[in-house]
Amino acid sequence: MLATALNNAAELLRAQGLVDAAEPLLVQALSLRESALGPENPSVAESLSNLGMLWKAQGRLEEAEPHLKRCIKIKEAVFGQDHWSVAISLNNLARVVGARGNLKEAERLDRRCLAIKTAAHGPDHPSRAVTLNNLAQNCRARGELEEAEQLYRQAVEIWDGVYGDGHPLVATVLNNLGLIVYQRGDRDQATLLLRRALAIDEAVYGPSHPAVARDQNNLADVLARPENEHEASTDAYEERRLEAVELLKRSVAIYESFYGETHPHARGVMDNLVRILRDDEFEDDGGGGS
C-alpha cells in the first residue's frame, strides 16, 4: 500500500535527522489512509501519531496535541481503554502537554499509562521504569521533591533488576536521582549517586562521550557548591572545587568535539567553569542542582 511505503520512507528520513523532508510524506500517508480506510481505522491512528510526534520534534506542540488526542480516541474505540498501544499514545501525549506547561494533565496521563503497564505486565516490567522516570521529572518540575525521589528510586530498582547495574538507563536515572537528593540537602549521597552514574557511562561509552560530559557536569555542579561561607574557606571544599574544575574542563572538551564550540551544551558547561574559576569568594545563590 502506498501509504505504508510513504510512512516507512518518512521514518527512515526522520531517523537520518531529515525531519522537514519526512513531514510531507507523513501528511500524504495520513490523507491516503483516511480516504481508503475511514477516519477511525487503527492505521489512521498510526499516521496521526507519527505526524504528531514529528511536529513535537519540530517544536510545533500546539499542532501535535490534537493529532495525538485523536490517535488515543481511535485506539480506545478499537482496542479498549486499557490496551498496551493506548499506554504508548498516552505517554506521547503526556510529553507534549507537559512541554506546553500543563504539568497536572501530563501527570494524569502518565499515571493512567503506568496503570495500564502495571496491569499488563506487572510491577517489574522495564517500560514501567520509563513512566516512573517521566512522573518523577514532572514532580521535580512542580517542586514535589520527596515524591520525585521515590519514583526515581523505583525506576532504578526496576532497571537494575532487568539490565544490571551497569546499564546506561540506570546511569540516566541515577543522574536524576542524584540531583534530587542534592536538592533535598544530602550532598554526600548525591555525590555517590552521580559518581556511580559517571562510572557506568564511562564503562559503556568510553571517556569521550556526551553522556559522560553530562555526568561530569552534574557531578561538578554538586561538588563546587559550598553549603555556607565557612565551608567555602575549608581545605575540603577547595579539594572538591579543584576536582569540579577538572571535570568541567573535560566536559567542555567532549561537547566541543561532538557539537562545536557554539553548541548550547558546550556553552552551558563553559559558563559553569567560568563561574567556578571566578568565584574565589563565596556567594550564596540558593544552592540546588542543575
Stockholm file with secondary structure:
# STOCKHOLM 1.0

chainA/1-290         MLATALNNAAELLRAQGLVDAAEPLLVQALSLRESALGPENPSVAESLSNLGMLWKAQGRLEEAEPHLKRCIKIKEAVFGQDHWSVAISLNNLARVVGARGNLKEAERLDRRCLAIKTAAHGPDHPSRAVTLNNLAQNCRARGELEEAEQLYRQAVEIWDGVYGDGHPLVATVLNNLGLIVYQRGDRDQATLLLRRALAIDEAVYGPSHPAVARDQNNLADVLARPENEHEASTDAYEERRLEAVELLKRSVAIYESFYGETHPHARGVMDNLVRILRDDEFEDDGGGGS
#=GR chainA/1-290 SS CHHHHHHHHHHHHHHTTCHHHHHHHHHHHHHHHHHHHCTTCHHHHHHHHHHHHHHHHTTCHHHHHHHHHHHHHHHHHHHCTTCHHHHHHHHHHHHHHHHTTCHHHHHHHHHHHHHHHHHHHCTTCHHHHHHHHHHHHHHHHTTCHHHHHHHHHHHHHHHHHHHCTTCHHHHHHHHHHHHHHHHTTCHHHHHHHHHHHHHHHHHHHCTTSHHHHHHHHHHHHHHTCCSSHHHHTSHHHHHHHHHHHHHHHHHHHHHHHHHCTTSHHHHHHHHHHHHHHHCCSCCCCCCCCC
#=GC SS_cons         CHHHHHHHHHHHHHHTTCHHHHHHHHHHHHHHHHHHHCTTCHHHHHHHHHHHHHHHHTTCHHHHHHHHHHHHHHHHHHHCTTCHHHHHHHHHHHHHHHHTTCHHHHHHHHHHHHHHHHHHHCTTCHHHHHHHHHHHHHHHHTTCHHHHHHHHHHHHHHHHHHHCTTCHHHHHHHHHHHHHHHHTTCHHHHHHHHHHHHHHHHHHHCTTSHHHHHHHHHHHHHHTCCSSHHHHTSHHHHHHHHHHHHHHHHHHHHHHHHHCTTSHHHHHHHHHHHHHHHCCSCCCCCCCCC
//
